[in-house]
Amino acid sequence: MIEALGNIYHLIFQTRDFGVAIPPLHRDEFFDAIALLFSNRHCPVYAVGGDMHHVHILTEIPLRKNVKKLIEKIKNISCFRAAGILDMERFGGWLKCCLSFIVERDRLPFWVDYIEQQDTIHSKMSWMQEKRQFMNYNLF
């Protein structure tokens, strides 16, 4: 049996402001930059997506890594990367906390599809509705 190299995490970074902090015009470029930050730290990225004020990242974090420190570092660095991509008056950085859920490997295709469908999801529900849905699904 092959042992897993790490846990697969579904991370959600929220922006500080709930305006159009991540405009659609620059979204893919910004999401690619975030994916690269994880990949450069030996964390395979399965999907990145989101909306104007949050980003979903599905990544595998090696067991030997300190997850909290890794997330804090990537959030800090991504703010600097955002300066070259986004309007910083609108972006304003990330909330200090991060939603994180461990994903079972057999559910990976479901979550990849979910993250790739963020535009469709947010045409039907707000971020706050999605967040409540996540909390109910993952905590109860």
C-alpha positions as CSV (number, residue, x, y, z in Angstrom):
1,M,0.0,0.0,0.0
2,I,1.3,3.5,-0.9
3,E,1.4,5.9,2.0
4,A,0.1,9.4,1.4
5,L,2.7,12.1,1.2
6,G,0.4,14.6,3.0
7,N,-3.1,15.7,3.7
8,I,-5.2,17.4,1.0
9,Y,-6.6,20.7,2.3
10,H,-9.4,22.8,1.0
11,L,-8.3,26.3,2.0
12,I,-10.4,29.4,1.7
13,F,-8.8,32.8,2.0
14,Q,-11.2,35.8,2.5
15,T,-10.3,39.3,1.6
16,R,-10.7,42.0,4.2
17,D,-13.2,44.0,2.3
18,F,-16.3,42.6,0.7
19,G,-16.2,44.8,-2.3
20,V,-14.9,43.7,-5.7
21,A,-11.4,43.0,-4.3
22,I,-10.4,40.5,-6.9
23,P,-11.9,41.7,-10.2
24,P,-12.7,39.1,-12.9
25,L,-10.2,40.7,-15.3
26,H,-7.2,39.8,-13.2
27,R,-8.7,36.8,-11.3
28,D,-7.0,34.0,-13.3
29,E,-3.6,35.7,-13.2
30,F,-3.9,36.2,-9.4
31,F,-5.1,32.6,-8.8
32,D,-2.2,31.3,-10.9
33,A,0.3,33.3,-8.7
34,I,-1.2,31.8,-5.6
35,A,-1.0,28.2,-7.0
36,L,2.6,28.8,-7.9
37,L,3.4,29.9,-4.3
38,F,2.1,26.5,-3.1
39,S,3.8,24.5,-5.8
40,N,7.1,26.2,-5.1
41,R,6.8,24.9,-1.6
42,H,6.3,21.3,-2.7
43,C,2.5,21.4,-2.2
44,P,0.7,20.1,-5.3
45,V,-2.2,22.2,-6.3
46,Y,-5.3,20.4,-7.6
47,A,-7.5,23.5,-8.1
48,V,-7.7,27.2,-7.4
49,G,-10.9,29.3,-7.9
50,G,-13.0,31.8,-6.2
51,D,-15.0,35.0,-6.5
52,M,-14.4,38.7,-6.0
53,H,-13.6,38.4,-2.2
54,H,-12.4,34.9,-1.6
55,V,-10.2,32.2,-3.0
56,H,-10.5,28.4,-2.8
57,I,-7.3,26.4,-2.9
58,L,-7.2,22.6,-3.1
59,T,-3.7,21.5,-2.2
60,E,-1.7,18.7,-0.7
61,I,0.5,19.7,2.1
62,P,3.3,17.3,3.1
63,L,3.0,15.9,6.6
64,R,6.4,17.4,7.6
65,K,5.2,20.9,6.9
66,N,3.8,23.2,9.6
67,V,0.4,24.0,8.0
68,K,-0.3,27.1,9.9
69,K,3.1,28.7,9.2
70,L,2.9,27.7,5.5
71,I,-0.6,29.3,5.1
72,E,0.5,32.5,6.9
73,K,3.6,32.8,4.7
74,I,1.7,32.2,1.5
75,K,-1.0,34.8,2.5
76,N,1.7,37.3,3.2
77,I,3.6,36.7,0.0
78,S,0.4,36.7,-2.1
79,C,-0.4,40.2,-0.8
80,F,2.9,41.4,-2.3
81,R,2.2,39.5,-5.5
82,A,-1.3,41.1,-5.6
83,A,0.4,44.5,-5.7
84,G,1.6,43.8,-9.3
85,I,-1.8,42.4,-10.4
86,L,-4.7,43.9,-8.5
87,D,-5.8,47.4,-7.4
88,M,-4.5,47.4,-3.9
89,E,-7.0,50.0,-2.7
90,R,-9.7,47.5,-3.5
91,F,-7.8,44.3,-2.4
92,G,-6.6,45.4,1.0
93,G,-5.2,41.9,1.9
94,W,-6.6,38.8,3.6
95,L,-8.5,38.3,6.8
96,K,-6.2,36.9,9.4
97,C,-8.1,33.6,9.7
98,C,-8.5,31.0,7.0
99,L,-11.1,28.3,6.6
100,S,-9.5,24.9,6.1
101,F,-10.9,21.4,5.7
102,I,-9.1,18.1,5.1
103,V,-10.4,16.4,2.0
104,E,-10.6,12.6,1.6
105,R,-8.7,11.4,-1.4
106,D,-11.8,9.7,-2.9
107,R,-13.7,13.1,-2.8
108,L,-10.9,14.9,-4.6
109,P,-12.7,15.0,-8.0
110,F,-15.9,16.4,-6.4
111,W,-13.9,19.3,-4.8
112,V,-11.9,20.0,-7.9
113,D,-15.2,20.3,-9.9
114,Y,-16.7,22.5,-7.1
115,I,-13.8,24.9,-7.1
116,E,-13.8,25.1,-10.9
117,Q,-17.5,25.9,-10.9
118,Q,-17.2,29.0,-8.6
119,D,-18.7,31.4,-11.2
120,T,-21.8,29.2,-11.5
121,I,-22.1,28.7,-7.8
122,H,-21.9,32.5,-7.1
123,S,-24.5,33.2,-9.7
124,K,-26.9,31.3,-7.4
125,M,-25.6,32.1,-3.9
126,S,-23.6,34.7,-2.1
127,W,-20.2,34.1,-0.4
128,M,-21.9,34.2,3.0
129,Q,-24.4,31.5,2.0
130,E,-21.6,29.4,0.6
131,K,-19.6,29.9,3.8
132,R,-22.6,28.8,6.0
133,Q,-23.0,25.8,3.7
134,F,-19.4,24.9,4.2
135,M,-19.6,25.2,8.0
136,N,-22.7,23.0,8.1
137,Y,-21.1,20.4,5.8
138,N,-17.8,20.2,7.4
139,L,-18.6,20.7,11.1
140,F,-21.9,19.0,11.8
